[in-house]
Amino acid sequence: MTGTTHAEFNDKTEALEVAQALAESVRGKTIVVTGVNQGGIGFTTAEAFVTHLIVASRTPLKMQESINALKSKFPDVDYRALEIDLCSQQSVRKAAAELLSWEDVPAVDILVNSAAIMNIPERTINDDGIEIQFATNHIGHFLFTNLILPKLIKAANASRVKGATRVINVASASPTMATMRWSDLNFEKLNKDLPASEQPNYDMLRHWGFKDPEDQSYLPLEGYNQSKIANVLFGIGLTERLFSRYGILGLALHPGVIQTELGRSAPPHVMAAIMNMAEEGTYTWKSQAAGASTTLVAALDPKLGPPESREGKKENFGAFLWDCQISDLALPPAVSSAEADKMWKISEGLVKETFVW
């Protein structure tokens, strides 16, 4: 039965506190964290692990600045930099090949897919023909994870504890308020022309300051929502394919609302809506350290296991965490095994590769 060890952990808990409480689960591990720069929760996530750490980012300068800052606090940790642009499948393949070539890094115990972009103002299609938020936040991580699986499998085979080897996808609150637009991933149709089950939550969009959302196609928040639901479905699909055979566990989480560089591209009316919702008490701001805590729980808590079905709970209870605990807030399609399988097959199609282990 999946659960958490520390019921007292909550929205105020900080990442280092989790790491200290679960020190046995992190000791001696090799961990990869994407999206590490000092302006985001990827940095506080990396800071809390304090172990053999591979720092992955698309910006070499920010990556080195992060490593220097980490070294100043924890000089005895073995750090390694890995340049990766998750928006580009070519870059992802190059980074994965580099990691696989490192003979002195024989295995990867934990992969934290933390990098993300958000609220890109205009619809943008990347060189691979995919909407840029979906391409970066989901497809890049999907491809990278599958390409480095040989080292995750090696770690899992050497582990005495099934489920200790993990892939953690940092999602958002999107799975609680949005659904996938399966028929139009690149936002080419007007929202009102989508099948009813794929149309967005118009009231929510209006609350975020979007006018006449029914008569628009691409909306920055919806682009982000699609990618973050995909993060949750990816974790479910990965567990269903790899846990029974190898003991590799995939989980997703909402880190909370944190003032980081992630929101730098948001349109002014979206930022105004965020500030208004904070004043209304819809949510409270988290510090960067608290924003990384649920990631640490997902990565390290030994009581967490494969998502399950419980009486009165949604399918795949345990696949999605919030405020350091298992959450039951995701909408049913966001934690559906059938939807996860659909997402997996679509993702394989977008990277033009079928993965078999």
N, C-alpha and C positions, 0 to 999 in steps of 0.2 A: 504494500500500500504506500503510495507516494505521499510525502508530507515534508514539513520543515522541522529542523532541530530546535530553533530558537523562536518561540512564539512571541517573545518580547521585542524582537526586531520590528521596526516600523519605518514610517516616512522620515523620522529624524535620525535613524541609525546611519552611521558613516562607514565607508568602505573599509578603512583600516580596522575598525571595530569588528567587522565581520571576519576579516582576514585573521585577526588575532584569535577570535573564538573558534575558527575552523582551521587553525594552523596545521593540523595533521593532514588535512586534505590538500594543502598547497606545497608542503615541503618536498623539495626535490623535483618539482614538476617543470616541464618546459611549456611555456605559454606564449601564444601569439595573440596580440591585440591589434586590430586595425583601427585606423583613424586616431592615432595618438598625436595630439598637439596640446600645448598648455592651455589653450582656450576652450577645451572641451572635456567631456567625461571620459574619453579614451585615456587621457593622461592620469586622472585620479584612479581609474581602473588599473592601469599599469602600475601606478605607485603602490597600490594596496597589495598586489601579488608578491612583490619583492622576492623574486626567484629567477630562474633562467628565463629571460624575457626577450622575445622577438617583437620589436616595435615596427609596425607597418604603417606607412603613410605615403601619400602622393607627393608631399612637399619635403624634399630632403633637408632644407634649412630648419623647418619647424620640427622635423623628426630628430635632428641632431640636437636642437635646443632642448627638446624633451629629454633625450638621453643624458645630456649634460646636467639638467636639473635633477634627474633621478639619481645620477651618480653622486651628486653632491650630498644627497641624503643617505644613499645606500651604495657605497663604493664597492662592496664585495659581490654585488650581483653581476651576473654575466649578461650583458646586453648585446643585441644584434639588430642592426637596422635593415629593413626590407622595403625598397621603394615599390609602390604599387598604386596605379590609378584604376580604381574599381569601375570607372566609367568605360574603360577600354578593355575589351576582351583580349586584345593583343598584349597589353600591359599585364593583365592578370595572369595570362599564360606564362609570360616571361618571369614574373615574380614567383609563381609556383615552381617553375623549373629551377630557379635559383635556390629556393628553399630546399627542394628535393635533392639538390646537388651538394648540400652541406653535410659532409660525412661526419663532422663533429656534432651535428644535431640529428641523431638517429631517429628520434621520435618526437611527436608533439602530443602533449597530454590534454591541453585545453586550447581551443580556438575561440576567441571572442570577436565576433563580427560586429564591431561598434561604429565603424565609419558610416557617415551619412551626409546627404545634402537635403535641403528642405526649402519648400516654397519658392522654387525657381519661377520668376515672374511670368516668363513667356514659355509657351510650349516649345521644347527643344528636343530634337531627335539626334541621338549620338551616331557615330560612324558605323555602328552595328545595326542601325535602323530601329532603335528602341528609345522610348521616352526616357529622358536622362535621369529622372529620380528613380524610376523602376530599374533602369540599367545599373545605376550606381549602388543603390541601397539593397537591392535583391540579387539581380543577375550576376553582378560582380562577385558578391559573396558566395552565391550558389556555385559558380564556376571555380572559384579559388578553393572552397572547401572540398569539392569533389576531386580536384586535381592533387591536393596534398593529402588525400585520404590514406595513401600508403603509410605515411608517418603517424597518422592518427590510429590506424589499425595496428601498427607495431606497438604503440603505447598501450592500446587496449589489450593486446595479446600478452603483454608483460605485466599488466595490472592484476593484482589479487582481488580487486573489487570491481564487479561488473557495474558499469555505469559511471565509473570515475573519469573515464575519458569522455570529454563533452565538447559539443559545439553550441555556443551561446549566441543567439541573435538578439541584438538590442533593437527592440521594436519601439512602440509608442502606445498612446491611448487609442490610436486609429482602429484597432480591432473591436473596440467597444462602441463605435459610432459610424462605421462605414462598411461597405461591402465591395467585392471585386466587380469590375466592369469587364468580364471575361471576353465579351464580343468586341471590345474596343480599347485595348490596352494602350494604344498610342493617341487616344483622345481625338479621333477624327470625326466623331458624330456629336450632334447636340445631345445634351443630357436627356431632354424630353423624348428623344427618339430611341433611347436605349430600351431594352426589355425592362419591364417594371421592377423585376428583382435586382437589376443592376443599376438603377437610377440612384443617385446619391441622396443623402439626407438633406433636403433643401432647407429645412428649418435650422439645422446646424450650420449650414453654409451661410445663411443670412445672418445668423448670430455672429459669425466670424467676419461680417462686413461685405460679403459678396452679394451684389445686386443682380436680380433676375437670373439665378443660377440655372433655371430650367432651359433658358435660351442660350446657354453657353456650352462649350465643349470642354476645353482645358481650363481647369482652375488649379492654382498652385497647391492649395491644401489637399485637393483630391489626388493630385499626382503623388504627393507624399503618402497619403492614406493607402493608396494601392500598394506601394512598396513595403509599407510596414505590416499590412495584413499578410503580404507574401512572406515576410520574415517569420511570422508565426506558423504559417502553413509549411514552410520549408523545414522548420524544426520538427514538426509532426511527421512529415514525410521521411526525414532522415532517420528518426527513431524507428519508424516502422520498417525501414529497410536494413538498418544496421545494428539495432540493439540485440535482437535475439541471436544473431550470428557472431557479432564482435563485442557487444557490450558498449557500443558508443551511443550516447544519449544526446538528443537535440532538444533545447529549450529556448523559449523566447520570453521577453519581459518588457514592461514599461518602466523606464528609469525615473519618471516624474518630469516635472516642468522645471527646467534649469536655465538660467541666463548664460548662454554660451554663444560661440560663434555660429552655431547651427542656424540661428534665425537671421543671419545677416542679409539674406536675400529676400526676406519677406516684404511684401508690399506694405506701405504705411498703414492702410486700413486694417490689415491683419495684425500688425503690431499694436495698433490702438485697441483692437478687439481683445487681444491677449491681456493688455494692461487693465481693460475694463473688467474682464472676467476675474482677474486677480483681486481687484477691488471689491467685486461682488462676492468673493469667497468661493467661486467655482473651483478654484484650486489654490494651493499655496506654493510659493517658490521653494525649490530645494537648492542647497549648496551643491557645488560640484562633487564634494566628497559624499554627500548623501545621495546624489544622483548616480553614483557608481555602486552603491551598496547592494541593490537588488541583483546587479550583474554578478557580484561576488557570491551572493547566496546561490544563484543559479549555477554558477561554476563549481562551487565547493561543497555545498550541503550534502552530506552522505545519505540523508533520508529521502532526497528527491530521486524519483525513479521514472519508469516509462509512464506516460499519461494513461489514464484509465477512465472508465465509465463508472459512476456511482449513482445510486438511486437519488433522484432529485437534483443531480448535477448534470452539466453539459457533457457531451462527448469529449474525450481527451482532457478530462480534469487533470491539472498538473502541468499542462503544456505552456501555460502563460502565468507569469509572476508579476506582482505589483506591490510596492512598499515592503519588499523582503518576504512576502508570503505568496502562496498560491492564490491566484485570482479566479473568480468565477464570473467576471464582468464581460468577457469577450462575447460578441454575438455568435450564435451557433455556427454560422458558415465559416467564421474565422478559426474555428477549432475542429472542423469537420475532417475526418479521414478521407472522405471522397473528394472534398475540395483540395486537400493536401496532395492527393494523387494527381489530380488535374493540374495543379500548380507545378508539380514535379515534371510532368510530361511536357507542359508548355515551356518550362525553363530549359529542358533538354533540347527542345526544338530551337529555342532562341540562341543557344550556344552551339548548336549543330553537333551535338555529341550525346551518345547514350552511355550511361555509366553502369558498369557491371563489375562487381568485386568478387 
